[in-house]
Amino acid sequence: MVEEFARLDIHRAERTGVPEAIFAEGKTNEQVISLVRSMVEKAGIALVTRVSDECAKALSDSLGTACTVNHNQLGRTFVAKNHNYNPKSSGGKIAIFAAGTADLPVAEEAKVTAETMGCDVTACYDVGIAGIHRLMEPLKLILEKEVSAVVVVAGMEGALPSVVRGLVPMPVIGVPVSTGYGYGGKGEAALMTMLQSCAPGLTVVNIDNGFGAGATAALIANQVARAKVERNKL
């Protein structure tokens, strides 16, 4: 229990493969600081999502030199690590595609999440269908790298995940983003498009849920990496 207001799930990563993440939005800076301190002390690392610049500064000022910190301003994430924490690569490999520059905050949230779970992440941004030729080289790249899953982040009509899934042999996680004009412009149109996709193997998370997409892709990739290790032992 942290100061009578939260119960951190310290062993979530061991149990489920996905670490406990601290959702900063709606919490006071003092609450987030207390949670991060407790998480770093007990687990060695803390991942915070939806962090405002003000909260990130408060965290940095409070933690001082006690931890190694990384604030991803664009992705609104904050990672704090104990100096003795020695993360190991899981061997998992994923890719993240973002349709446009306005989609980058959600894409970066997914990227930081997957990296926190030990994955190697290949990020390919501004490859939306308005200039679909931009997609060709990134597709070749991720096939060469043999990634195990692809997160595709898109707003507007959200067509990019279906296009990607129709061209690659690995699972695709679509993330509808709340960018666009007028009717459906808060991500609803993109969500509906992705849910109605005719490309099997496309899974969809909620609007702007970069954390959920990054965690799902990392779970897939880490399972594949472990299976390869076990197979090589035979």
N, C-alpha and C positions, 0 to 999 in steps of 0.2 A: 504494500500500500504506500502511495506517495502522498504524504500530507493530507490524508483523508479524502482526496478527490479523484484518485485514479489507481487502477490496478494494472501495472505493466505485465505483459505476457513475455517474460524474459526468455523463456524456452520455446517460443513459437517457431523460430528458425529450425531448431532441432526436431520439432514435432511435425512441422508442415513444409519445411523447405523455404518458407518466406518469413523474413524477420518482422518483428513488431515495428510498425512505423508510427511516428507521432504526428498526428494531423493538427497543425498549428492553428488553422482557421477557426475562429470562435473561442480560442483559449487566450488567456492573458499571457503577457510576456513572462511573468513570474511563474505561471503554471508550466509553460513550455520549458523554461530554464530548469525547474525542479525535475521534470520528466527526463530531460536530456542528461542531467547530472546522474540521476539514478540509473538510467539505461547504460551509460558509458561505464559506470562503476561496476555494474553487474554483468553486462554482456560484452563490454569492450568497445561497442560501436552503437551510435544512435542515428537513425535516419528520420529527418523531419520533412514533411511535405506541406505545401501551401503556406510557405513562410513569407511574411511581408519583409520589406527592407528594414523596417523599424525593429521587428522581432529578431531578424538576423543580426543586426547591430547589437541588440541587447544580449543575445547569446554570445557573440564574440567577446563583448566587453566583460561579461560575467565569467566565461570560461577561461579567458586570458590565455596563458601558456600551459594550462593544465591538460589541454587536449590539442590534437591536430584537427583543424576545422576546414571545411570546404563549403562555401556558400555559392550555389549556382543561382545567380540572380534571375536569369531568364527562366529557368525551370522551377523557380521558387522552392528549391530544396536546400537543406542544410545537413551536412554529415559531420558528426563529431566522433573522433576515435581516440581511445586511450593510447598513449605513446608506446605502450608495450603490445598493442594489438597488431597481430601479424596476419593480415588477410591472405588467403590462398586462392589462386585462380581455380574456378570449378572446372575449367576446360570447356564450358558451354559457350557457344557462339550464336549471337543473334544479330539481326539487322533492324534498323529503324528508318522508315521512310516518312517524310513529312511532305504534304502536298504543296504548302506555301509557307512563306515566312511567318504569317500570322498564326500558324499551327505549331511553331517551335516551342512555346512554353510547355505544351502538353508532351511533345516529343522529348524534350529534355528531361521532364519528370520521369518518363519511361526509361530513358537512358541511364539516369542516375540510379534508379531502382534496380535495374538489371546489373549494373556495375557493382552495386552494393552486394548483390547476390553472387558475385564472383565471375560474371560473364564478360567475355570480350564482345564489345558492341561496335558494329559498323553503322555509322549514321550517314544517311543520304538525304539531303534536304532540298526543298524547292523542286520537286519532281512531279508536280501535279499534271492532270490530264489536259490542261489548257495548252501545254507544250509537251505532248506525250513523248516526243523524241528524246527528252531529257531523261527518260526512264531507262533507256536501253543500256547505257554503260553501268549504272548502278545494279541492274539485274545481272549483268555479266559478272560484276564484282562479287556479289553475294553467292552466286553459283560457284565461282572459283574458290571462295572462302569456305564453302560448305556449311553455311549457317543452318541452324536447326529450326528456327522460327523467325518470322518477320512481323514486326509491329508496323502498321500503316496508319498514320494520323492524317485526317482530312476533314475540312469543314465544307462550306458551300453545299453541294449536292452529295458529297462523300463518295464519289465513284471509284477513287483510286484503289481501295482495298480489293474490290472485285477484279479490277484489271490485273493487279499484281498476283492475286490468287490464281488467275487463269493462265499465268505464265511461269509459275515456280512450283517445285515439287515438295514444298514444306508448308506446315500450317501458317496461316496468316491471322493475326489478331488486329481487327479494325477498331480504330478509336474515332468516333465522331466528335468533332470540335465545334464549339459555339462561335464560329465565325461565318458571316454571311449577311445577306440583305433581307429585310422585310420578313415575309411569311416563312417560317421554318429557319430563320436566321440565327436562332439560339442553339443550333445543333440538332433540332428535331428532324429537319429534312435529311441531314447526313445520317442520322440514326436510322430513319425509315429506309433509306436506300441500302444501307449495309445489312439491315435485317431482312430485306427482300432480295438479297443477292442470289444469283443463280450459280455462283461459283462455290461448289462444295469444298469444305475445308476452311472456310472463313468463319471465324468466331468473333463476336462483337461484344465490347464492354460498354459501359455507360458513357454518356457525354463528358468529355474532358478528363476521363479517368486514365491518365498516363501511368499512374502507380499500378493500377490493376493490370493494365496491358503489359507493362514491363515485368511485373512479377510472374504473370502467366507464361510469357515467352521465356523467361529465365528458368522457370520450372521445367519446361519442355527441354530446353537446351542442356540443362544440368543432368536430366535423366539420360539424355542421349550420350553425353560425355561419360557418365558413369558406366553405361552399358558398353561403350567402346573399351573402357579400361578393363572391365570384367572379361570381355571377349578376348582381349589381347593376353590375358592371363592363361587362357586355355591352351 
